[in-house]
Amino acid sequence: MEEKASFQNKAQNKAQDAEFEKKPHSRYRTARGILIFWTLFVGIGAVGGAAMMFLNPDGSFTGMDGMLPFFQVLPFADVLFQNFIFPGIALLIVNGISNLTAAVLLIKNRRIGVLLGGLFGVTLMLWIVIQFIIFPLNFMSTAFFVFGFLQAATGYAALIFLKQEEFKVNAADYPAVGTDKKALVVYFSRMGYVKKQAYEAANRTGAVICEIKAAERTEGTLGFWWCGRYGMHRWAMPIQTPDADPAEFEHVTIVTPVWVFAIAAPVREFCRRFAGKIREVDYIVVHHMNARFDSAAEEMDTLLKTKHTAFVSIRCRTGKFKIIPGKSKK
């Protein structure tokens, strides 16, 4: 019995490990962790600096008394900057309490924490700009300006990654998909944006839907760079055998993202594999720019040895879509 239980536990652990390996790496979680570091680093440092100013207002003990004359160029210097009490209060509020509040919100995984964490990176840079104006150029101010930039950049990246990972496509929302067995929609999608456009196209016509699955890694940050390599060289990426044979359908719609101003590498391989076998085809390309990318349609025509019947170009920015108007060149 013990051996059986041990075997079952091992099998369960193995299944859990396999499930964990399937789960894509979260770029948002990584960026959020880095942002937590920056908010704590800046916040704790600001609180410490403010405490020293409160404990030694004239700066004699900390050696900061020589800085007071530089404050005299600021408004109301004769009232606010005769000692370090007001600068300490300002430091505590602007860079201390603010960043520590953002850190707590980030630890609790609140969306507002991401926004505030990036925003307070900008306020740190503005704080340092004031120092650049009133103090001679120095290493400490320059370093913290760089820290502020890195914090703001991390906050922006975390927000983008969060929006990407929140974007979901539910096949149940498209009930008409598969009702017309004569039409097929094929697509390749890394982030889900192209998948959404494919399902919407299939739902409009009732077409059967089929995903082009790459035989190589395309998920996550490493997958992004690997795909970029294929995109730069205009290579075709190996794909798995599609679940549907496009030669069996009267009409096929190909939905592809744009990689480095051209069609995605897995779609390129799909077009090569089924060259001359597709009876009638139209294209939908999804990208990030205000461009038509008619060249993508021309490339697919060349690879498939046919002429498309329609072409739609859609700009997508973190899940917000816009059709780019124009006429394709047939």
Kinemage of the C-alpha trace (Angstrom):
@kinemage 1
@onewidth
@group {chain A} dominant
@subgroup {mainchain}
@vectorlist {calphas} color= white
{ca met a 1} P 0.000 0.000 0.000
{ca glu a 2} L 2.837 2.389 0.896
{ca glu a 3} L 4.596 1.650 -2.409
{ca lys a 4} L 1.335 2.308 -4.283
{ca ala a 5} L 0.798 5.586 -2.442
{ca ser a 6} L 4.392 6.604 -3.121
{ca phe a 7} L 3.961 5.810 -6.811
{ca gln a 8} L 0.755 7.868 -6.953
{ca asn a 9} L 2.475 10.806 -5.236
{ca lys a 10} L 5.346 10.671 -7.699
{ca ala a 11} L 2.919 10.532 -10.620
{ca gln a 12} L 0.994 13.493 -9.210
{ca asn a 13} L 4.179 15.522 -8.689
{ca lys a 14} L 5.307 14.696 -12.206
{ca ala a 15} L 1.964 15.872 -13.595
{ca gln a 16} L 2.207 19.088 -11.567
{ca asp a 17} L 5.739 19.692 -12.857
{ca ala a 18} L 4.578 19.168 -16.420
{ca glu a 19} L 1.699 21.588 -15.890
{ca phe a 20} L 4.124 24.154 -14.436
{ca glu a 21} L 6.408 23.833 -17.458
{ca lys a 22} L 3.451 24.460 -19.777
{ca lys a 23} L 2.570 27.665 -17.960
{ca pro a 24} L 4.170 30.577 -19.847
{ca his a 25} L 6.605 32.839 -18.054
{ca ser a 26} L 4.952 36.020 -16.770
{ca arg a 27} L 6.851 39.082 -17.916
{ca tyr a 28} L 4.508 41.209 -15.823
{ca arg a 29} L 5.461 39.317 -12.670
{ca thr a 30} L 9.158 39.890 -13.399
{ca ala a 31} L 8.674 43.605 -14.149
{ca arg a 32} L 6.487 43.993 -11.058
{ca gly a 33} L 9.204 42.440 -8.899
{ca ile a 34} L 11.799 44.864 -10.282
{ca leu a 35} L 9.415 47.778 -9.737
{ca ile a 36} L 8.892 46.708 -6.117
{ca phe a 37} L 12.669 46.850 -5.674
{ca trp a 38} L 12.894 50.381 -7.089
{ca thr a 39} L 10.008 51.735 -5.006
{ca leu a 40} L 11.442 50.229 -1.812
{ca phe a 41} L 14.979 51.367 -2.645
{ca val a 42} L 13.960 54.952 -3.362
{ca gly a 43} L 11.305 55.094 -0.624
{ca ile a 44} L 13.484 53.740 2.179
{ca gly a 45} L 16.386 55.930 1.067
{ca ala a 46} L 14.164 59.015 1.070
{ca val a 47} L 12.796 58.233 4.526
{ca gly a 48} L 16.337 57.777 5.819
{ca gly a 49} L 17.460 61.047 4.255
{ca ala a 50} L 14.477 62.911 5.670
{ca ala a 51} L 15.149 61.463 9.139
{ca met a 52} L 18.727 62.773 9.057
{ca met a 53} L 17.458 66.211 8.098
{ca phe a 54} L 14.979 66.229 10.980
{ca leu a 55} L 17.582 65.039 13.512
{ca asn a 56} L 20.202 67.505 12.337
{ca pro a 57} L 18.358 70.512 10.824
{ca asp a 58} L 21.457 72.680 10.338
{ca gly a 59} L 23.354 69.851 8.600
{ca ser a 60} L 26.476 70.314 10.712
{ca phe a 61} L 26.669 66.703 11.889
{ca thr a 62} L 26.019 65.174 8.432
{ca gly a 63} L 28.238 67.641 6.578
{ca met a 64} L 25.312 69.018 4.594
{ca asp a 65} L 25.504 72.556 5.961
{ca gly a 66} L 27.501 73.627 2.906
{ca met a 67} L 24.482 72.881 0.724
{ca leu a 68} L 22.175 75.444 2.347
{ca pro a 69} L 23.546 78.453 0.402
{ca phe a 70} L 22.554 76.765 -2.872
{ca phe a 71} L 18.897 76.694 -1.768
{ca gln a 72} L 18.785 80.486 -1.671
{ca val a 73} L 17.988 80.660 -5.401
{ca leu a 74} L 14.612 79.020 -4.748
{ca pro a 75} L 11.378 80.966 -4.026
{ca phe a 76} L 10.687 81.753 -0.340
{ca ala a 77} L 14.230 80.714 0.535
{ca asp a 78} L 14.353 83.175 3.446
{ca val a 79} L 11.459 81.300 5.091
{ca leu a 80} L 11.654 77.671 3.919
{ca phe a 81} L 15.342 76.992 3.354
{ca gln a 82} L 17.172 78.374 6.366
{ca asn a 83} L 17.576 74.784 7.571
{ca phe a 84} L 16.732 71.271 6.358
{ca ile a 85} L 13.309 70.903 7.999
{ca phe a 86} L 11.254 71.851 4.928
{ca pro a 87} L 13.523 69.966 2.459
{ca gly a 88} L 13.172 66.956 4.751
{ca ile a 89} L 9.379 67.205 4.726
{ca ala a 90} L 9.380 67.563 0.943
{ca leu a 91} L 11.724 64.582 0.520
{ca leu a 92} L 9.615 62.453 2.856
{ca ile a 93} L 6.371 63.199 1.018
{ca val a 94} L 7.538 63.336 -2.612
{ca asn a 95} L 9.948 60.397 -2.657
{ca gly a 96} L 9.494 58.575 0.656
{ca ile a 97} L 5.850 58.010 1.564
{ca ser a 98} L 4.852 58.040 -2.109
{ca asn a 99} L 7.190 55.215 -3.143
{ca leu a 100} L 6.518 53.137 -0.036
{ca thr a 101} L 2.777 53.431 -0.717
{ca ala a 102} L 3.359 52.255 -4.278
{ca ala a 103} L 5.485 49.367 -2.965
{ca val a 104} L 2.678 48.188 -0.659
{ca leu a 105} L 0.160 48.361 -3.509
{ca leu a 106} L 2.528 46.444 -5.783
{ca ile a 107} L 3.082 43.752 -3.147
{ca lys a 108} L -0.710 43.432 -2.910
{ca asn a 109} L -0.722 43.173 -6.729
{ca arg a 110} L -2.972 46.191 -7.222
{ca arg a 111} L -3.058 47.709 -10.696
{ca ile a 112} L -2.816 51.233 -9.277
{ca gly a 113} L 0.537 50.256 -7.772
{ca val a 114} L 1.971 49.758 -11.261
{ca leu a 115} L 0.742 53.177 -12.379
{ca leu a 116} L 2.034 54.922 -9.246
{ca gly a 117} L 5.350 53.051 -9.293
{ca gly a 118} L 6.100 54.312 -12.808
{ca leu a 119} L 4.759 57.815 -12.052
{ca phe a 120} L 6.981 58.195 -8.988
{ca gly a 121} L 9.981 57.371 -11.144
{ca val a 122} L 9.095 60.458 -13.176
{ca thr a 123} L 8.701 62.584 -10.027
{ca leu a 124} L 12.141 61.430 -8.876
{ca met a 125} L 13.626 62.611 -12.170
{ca leu a 126} L 11.874 65.981 -11.786
{ca trp a 127} L 13.213 66.218 -8.219
{ca ile a 128} L 16.737 65.629 -9.516
{ca val a 129} L 16.255 68.209 -12.300
{ca ile a 130} L 15.752 70.803 -9.555
{ca gln a 131} L 19.000 69.611 -7.978
{ca phe a 132} L 20.740 69.984 -11.338
{ca ile a 133} L 19.574 73.614 -11.383
{ca ile a 134} L 20.646 74.588 -7.876
{ca phe a 135} L 23.655 72.303 -7.225
{ca pro a 136} L 26.865 71.746 -9.186
{ca leu a 137} L 26.885 68.558 -11.239
{ca asn a 138} L 27.580 65.616 -8.937
{ca phe a 139} L 27.590 61.843 -8.988
{ca met a 140} L 24.766 61.330 -6.474
{ca ser a 141} L 22.236 63.467 -8.338
{ca thr a 142} L 23.173 61.905 -11.670
{ca ala a 143} L 22.851 58.396 -10.250
{ca phe a 144} L 19.405 59.046 -8.817
{ca phe a 145} L 18.253 60.592 -12.084
{ca val a 146} L 19.216 57.312 -13.764
{ca phe a 147} L 17.415 55.395 -10.991
{ca gly a 148} L 14.293 57.462 -11.614
{ca phe a 149} L 14.450 56.748 -15.332
{ca leu a 150} L 14.852 53.019 -14.716
{ca gln a 151} L 11.943 53.058 -12.290
{ca ala a 152} L 9.703 54.889 -14.771
{ca ala a 153} L 10.731 52.563 -17.611
{ca thr a 154} L 10.071 49.498 -15.458
{ca gly a 155} L 6.651 50.861 -14.512
{ca tyr a 156} L 5.774 51.414 -18.163
{ca ala a 157} L 6.959 47.914 -19.109
{ca ala a 158} L 5.001 46.371 -16.219
{ca leu a 159} L 1.836 48.160 -17.339
{ca ile a 160} L 2.230 46.964 -20.933
{ca phe a 161} L 2.940 43.394 -19.826
{ca leu a 162} L -0.076 43.493 -17.503
{ca lys a 163} L -2.378 44.588 -20.330
{ca gln a 164} L -0.970 41.860 -22.571
{ca glu a 165} L -1.489 39.133 -19.988
{ca glu a 166} L -4.987 40.353 -19.111
{ca phe a 167} L -6.050 40.034 -22.753
{ca lys a 168} L -8.072 36.843 -23.223
{ca val a 169} L -10.052 35.271 -26.044
{ca asn a 170} L -12.916 32.942 -25.105
{ca ala a 171} L -13.989 30.632 -27.935
{ca ala a 172} L -17.433 30.298 -26.328
{ca asp a 173} L -18.113 33.945 -27.216
{ca tyr a 174} L -18.152 33.026 -30.923
{ca pro a 175} L -21.028 30.527 -31.358
{ca ala a 176} L -21.201 30.728 -35.163
{ca val a 177} L -17.663 29.395 -35.632
{ca gly a 178} L -17.678 26.082 -37.506
{ca thr a 179} L -21.237 26.304 -38.855
{ca asp a 180} L -20.026 26.628 -42.471
{ca lys a 181} L -17.887 23.618 -43.365
{ca lys a 182} L -16.894 25.096 -46.717
{ca ala a 183} L -14.852 27.988 -45.291
{ca leu a 184} L -11.721 27.938 -43.161
{ca val a 185} L -9.912 30.564 -41.094
{ca val a 186} L -6.307 29.799 -40.207
{ca tyr a 187} L -4.204 31.942 -37.891
{ca phe a 188} L -1.004 32.161 -35.887
{ca ser a 189} L -1.002 34.147 -32.635
{ca arg a 190} L 1.541 34.669 -29.852
{ca met a 191} L -0.292 37.107 -27.583
{ca gly a 192} L -3.938 36.414 -28.466
{ca tyr a 193} L -4.544 39.582 -30.505
{ca val a 194} L -4.443 37.778 -33.853
{ca lys a 195} L -6.526 34.958 -32.372
{ca lys a 196} L -9.280 37.446 -31.542
{ca gln a 197} L -9.388 38.757 -35.108
{ca ala a 198} L -9.410 35.202 -36.445
{ca tyr a 199} L -12.355 34.208 -34.251
{ca glu a 200} L -14.260 37.353 -35.181
{ca ala a 201} L -13.713 36.621 -38.882
{ca ala a 202} L -14.810 33.004 -38.441
{ca asn a 203} L -17.837 34.033 -36.411
{ca arg a 204} L -18.957 36.443 -39.155
{ca thr a 205} L -18.846 33.768 -41.854
{ca gly a 206} L -19.351 30.602 -39.819
{ca ala a 207} L -16.006 29.274 -40.995
{ca val a 208} L -14.105 26.433 -39.371
{ca ile a 209} L -11.100 27.726 -37.445
{ca cys a 210} L -7.607 26.263 -37.350
{ca glu a 211} L -4.547 27.451 -35.433
{ca ile a 212} L -1.097 27.330 -36.994
{ca lys a 213} L 1.143 25.945 -34.264
{ca ala a 214} L 4.876 26.582 -34.403
{ca ala a 215} L 7.202 23.654 -33.747
{ca glu a 216} L 9.608 26.017 -31.970
{ca arg a 217} L 9.295 28.185 -28.882
{ca thr a 218} L 7.400 31.428 -29.469
{ca glu a 219} L 6.056 32.235 -25.968
{ca gly a 220} L 7.494 34.661 -23.459
{ca thr a 221} L 10.512 36.950 -23.706
{ca leu a 222} L 12.864 34.305 -25.100
{ca gly a 223} L 10.220 33.363 -27.643
{ca phe a 224} L 9.890 37.022 -28.633
{ca trp a 225} L 13.598 37.304 -29.423
{ca trp a 226} L 13.619 33.935 -31.192
{ca cys a 227} L 10.709 35.038 -33.365
{ca gly a 228} L 12.515 38.322 -34.032
{ca arg a 229} L 15.472 36.344 -35.371
{ca tyr a 230} L 13.222 34.560 -37.839
{ca gly a 231} L 11.551 37.836 -38.752
{ca met a 232} L 14.830 39.638 -39.445
{ca his a 233} L 16.036 36.883 -41.783
{ca arg a 234} L 12.621 36.305 -43.425
{ca trp a 235} L 12.914 32.629 -42.558
{ca ala a 236} L 10.071 30.133 -42.464
{ca met a 237} L 9.540 28.564 -39.021
{ca pro a 238} L 8.722 24.848 -38.775
{ca ile a 239} L 5.076 24.188 -37.890
{ca gln a 240} L 3.033 21.268 -36.674
{ca thr a 241} L 0.665 19.573 -39.096
{ca pro a 242} L -2.551 21.670 -39.121
{ca asp a 243} L -5.736 20.089 -37.802
{ca ala a 244} L -7.543 21.001 -41.036
{ca asp a 245} L -6.454 20.604 -44.654
{ca pro a 246} L -7.034 23.952 -46.446
{ca ala a 247} L -7.246 22.143 -49.802
{ca glu a 248} L -10.594 20.688 -48.689
{ca phe a 249} L -12.268 24.097 -48.300
{ca glu a 250} L -13.751 26.390 -50.931
{ca his a 251} L -12.444 29.538 -49.239
{ca val a 252} L -9.595 30.146 -46.781
{ca thr a 253} L -8.883 33.245 -44.697
{ca ile a 254} L -5.327 33.617 -43.408
{ca val a 255} L -4.857 35.830 -40.352
{ca thr a 256} L -1.256 36.713 -39.555
{ca pro a 257} L 0.714 39.089 -37.358
{ca val a 258} L 3.441 41.234 -38.894
{ca trp a 259} L 6.995 40.414 -37.856
{ca val a 260} L 9.648 42.972 -38.857
{ca phe a 261} L 7.488 44.406 -41.670
{ca ala a 262} L 6.593 40.986 -43.119
{ca ile a 263} L 4.343 38.002 -42.416
{ca ala a 264} L 5.045 35.818 -39.375
{ca ala a 265} L 7.506 32.977 -39.931
{ca pro a 266} L 5.014 30.161 -39.112
{ca val a 267} L 2.520 31.636 -41.602
{ca arg a 268} L 5.298 31.778 -44.188
{ca glu a 269} L 5.895 28.050 -43.715
{ca phe a 270} L 2.136 27.385 -43.931
{ca cys a 271} L 1.934 29.234 -47.253
{ca arg a 272} L 4.907 27.326 -48.643
{ca arg a 273} L 3.477 23.996 -47.536
{ca phe a 274} L 0.118 24.592 -49.190
{ca ala a 275} L 1.306 26.461 -52.288
{ca gly a 276} L -1.035 25.829 -55.232
{ca lys a 277} L -3.499 23.859 -53.071
{ca ile a 278} L -5.794 26.657 -51.852
{ca arg a 279} L -8.672 27.521 -54.170
{ca glu a 280} L -9.649 30.980 -52.910
{ca val a 281} L -8.033 33.086 -50.222
{ca asp a 282} L -8.209 36.413 -48.426
{ca tyr a 283} L -5.906 37.910 -45.801
{ca ile a 284} L -6.094 39.750 -42.497
{ca val a 285} L -2.857 41.196 -41.110
{ca val a 286} L -2.529 42.477 -37.545
{ca his a 287} L 0.268 44.852 -36.568
{ca his a 288} L 1.250 47.824 -34.392
{ca met a 289} L 1.699 50.559 -36.988
{ca asn a 290} L -0.392 52.991 -39.039
{ca ala a 291} L 0.552 51.181 -42.232
{ca arg a 292} L -1.319 48.902 -44.637
{ca phe a 293} L 1.426 46.292 -45.195
{ca asp a 294} L 0.212 45.467 -48.706
{ca ser a 295} L 3.605 43.827 -49.134
{ca ala a 296} L 2.467 41.098 -46.725
{ca ala a 297} L -0.445 40.255 -49.026
{ca glu a 298} L 1.869 40.261 -52.031
{ca glu a 299} L 4.272 37.867 -50.292
{ca met a 300} L 1.466 35.439 -49.415
{ca asp a 301} L 0.183 35.597 -53.004
{ca thr a 302} L 3.667 34.720 -54.247
{ca leu a 303} L 4.100 31.854 -51.783
{ca leu a 304} L 0.611 30.406 -52.389
{ca lys a 305} L 0.800 30.969 -56.166
{ca thr a 306} L -2.586 32.657 -56.204
{ca lys a 307} L -4.294 36.054 -55.931
{ca his a 308} L -6.207 37.119 -52.855
{ca thr a 309} L -9.865 38.171 -53.046
{ca ala a 310} L -9.745 40.583 -50.117
{ca phe a 311} L -7.245 42.121 -47.716
{ca val a 312} L -7.791 43.784 -44.331
{ca ser a 313} L -5.088 45.571 -42.360
{ca ile a 314} L -5.686 46.021 -38.617
{ca arg a 315} L -3.592 48.015 -36.169
{ca cys a 316} L -3.499 46.611 -32.647
{ca arg a 317} L -2.113 48.327 -29.567
{ca thr a 318} L -2.510 46.361 -26.322
{ca gly a 319} L -5.864 44.956 -27.360
{ca lys a 320} L -7.312 48.041 -29.047
{ca phe a 321} L -7.972 47.500 -32.750
{ca lys a 322} L -8.316 49.889 -35.668
{ca ile a 323} L -8.805 49.029 -39.346
{ca ile a 324} L -6.317 50.821 -41.577
{ca pro a 325} L -8.272 52.009 -44.641
{ca gly a 326} L -7.060 51.653 -48.195
{ca lys a 327} L -7.186 49.404 -51.206
{ca ser a 328} L -4.910 46.444 -51.566
{ca lys a 329} L -2.839 45.998 -54.687
{ca lys a 330} L -4.032 42.887 -56.450
